[in-house]
Amino acid sequence: MTSEAPRWFTSSYSDNGGACIEVATNLAAAHDVVPVRDSKNTDGAVLSFTTGTWSSFIAYAGQPRPRPSSTAPSPASWRASRRRPR
């Protein structure tokens, strides 16, 4: 990656039982990279994203999403209705 060490942090919103990631944004300005890793496996793989890709992901993740309708068909019923007769 680089000779500068990543300074890892976990979001303040990640108090969800350990299913979270760590991000090191200190490399973004100088190296155009945002490394991401699993907070439960800090010696494991690190994914590196460009700052543009990471910014696009954060913008997408922050968009409001409609809640699923309780009247929406289930995936199983949808698949059954899409089957072709033989």
C-alpha positions as CSV (number, residue, x, y, z in Angstrom):
1,M,0.0,0.0,0.0
2,T,2.1,2.9,1.2
3,S,4.9,3.5,3.8
4,E,2.5,5.7,5.8
5,A,0.6,3.5,8.3
6,P,-3.2,3.6,8.2
7,R,-5.0,5.1,11.2
8,W,-8.0,2.8,11.6
9,F,-11.3,3.9,13.1
10,T,-14.8,2.4,13.5
11,S,-17.9,4.4,13.1
12,S,-19.7,5.6,16.2
13,Y,-22.8,4.0,14.8
14,S,-21.3,0.5,14.8
15,D,-22.4,-0.6,18.3
16,N,-24.2,-3.5,16.6
17,G,-22.6,-6.6,18.2
18,G,-19.4,-6.5,16.2
19,A,-20.6,-6.7,12.6
20,C,-18.6,-3.7,11.4
21,I,-15.7,-2.5,9.4
22,E,-12.7,-0.2,10.1
23,V,-11.7,2.5,7.7
24,A,-8.4,4.5,7.5
25,T,-9.1,7.8,5.8
26,N,-5.7,9.4,6.6
27,L,-4.3,8.0,3.3
28,A,-7.0,9.6,1.1
29,A,-5.5,13.0,0.4
30,A,-1.9,12.0,-0.2
31,H,-2.4,8.6,-1.8
32,D,-6.0,8.5,-3.2
33,V,-6.8,5.4,-1.3
34,V,-9.2,4.4,1.5
35,P,-8.4,1.1,3.0
36,V,-11.2,-0.9,4.7
37,R,-11.0,-4.1,6.8
38,D,-13.1,-6.3,9.1
39,S,-13.0,-5.1,12.6
40,K,-13.1,-8.7,13.9
41,N,-10.2,-9.8,11.8
42,T,-7.7,-7.0,11.8
43,D,-4.9,-9.2,10.5
44,G,-7.1,-10.3,7.5
45,A,-7.5,-8.9,4.1
46,V,-7.7,-5.1,3.4
47,L,-9.8,-3.8,0.6
48,S,-8.5,-0.6,-0.9
49,F,-10.8,1.8,-2.7
50,T,-10.0,5.0,-4.5
51,T,-11.3,8.1,-2.8
52,G,-13.9,8.6,-5.6
53,T,-15.2,5.1,-5.3
54,W,-15.4,5.3,-1.5
55,S,-17.2,8.7,-1.8
56,S,-19.7,7.3,-4.2
57,F,-20.4,4.3,-1.9
58,I,-20.9,6.6,1.1
59,A,-23.3,8.8,-0.9
60,Y,-25.3,5.8,-2.1
61,A,-25.4,4.2,1.4
62,G,-26.7,7.4,2.9
63,Q,-29.6,7.8,0.5
64,P,-33.1,7.2,2.0
65,R,-34.6,3.9,1.0
66,P,-38.4,3.1,0.9
67,R,-39.4,0.5,3.4
68,P,-40.8,-2.7,1.9
69,S,-44.5,-2.8,1.7
70,S,-46.3,-5.4,3.9
71,T,-48.4,-6.2,0.9
72,A,-45.5,-6.9,-1.4
73,P,-45.4,-10.5,-2.7
74,S,-42.8,-12.7,-1.2
75,P,-39.9,-13.8,-3.3
76,A,-41.2,-17.4,-3.3
77,S,-44.7,-16.3,-4.6
78,W,-43.1,-14.1,-7.2
79,R,-40.9,-16.9,-8.5
80,A,-43.9,-19.3,-8.6
81,S,-45.9,-16.7,-10.6
82,R,-43.1,-16.4,-13.2
83,R,-42.8,-20.1,-14.0
84,R,-43.6,-21.1,-17.5
85,P,-46.1,-23.9,-18.0
86,R,-44.5,-26.9,-19.7
